[in-house]
Amino acid sequence: MKKKEGRVAVQFKRASLPSNAPGGSASKSKKKAPNALIERPWTVHAQFQELAKEDRDIVLDRIQKEIIDVLPSPQTKTSKSKPKEHATAVPKTSPFQSCIVRGVNQVARMVARGELRVVVFANNPESLVFAHIPMLCRLHKVPICVLHLSSKTFGKMFHVNSVVVMGIKKLTEVANTANGADATTQQQQDEADTAAAVVVALSETERRQLDSISEFLIAKASKKNHSLTA
């Protein structure tokens, strides 16, 4: 007896689309294009040249000795034997501290107002987002020391996690604001009163010290990048 032959299912192959057609093999093989990076004017070109390593180390050493060591310690350890004496040994704030500015937003505002004498900026890939600070300093003609330095390393000097930029206020501007400027708002009046208190509270030694470190930082200020037209 002959065996019955079973029917074989006919398999149809789907016609392949041309490579240039939508959904074709070429289009599927294409990788998704990455998002375009947004380039800002202050991130395309450096506004200032970084200080040489030797000059950077000298600047950091002077900042440590003439600013940070003078500032009150942020944390005080209580002494079990004489807690009261230790508590009064290091004050929480000082007039000298009021002349030192830290923080990107505060420094940017004061640079725009022309209230800072000199600025120190920690330049590294992490601080690229804050690179508008050097541009503001160039625009308002404020001397700036651009250091090849990590913001965390700079922050450790001030006993905090991170510091990107610091500035020193103009004592002459503070005095003029306190004595002769007309305050149009209550906030400006409060700022003028605070400035007057700082000027009065600063000792002659502290003023000379601020002048000394300010003049040194100005002398060490970074040179402009002459490849830029502005």
Order of alpha helices (4+ residues) and beta strands (2+ residues): alpha-alpha-alpha-alpha-alpha-beta-alpha-beta-alpha-beta-alpha-beta-alpha-alpha-alpha
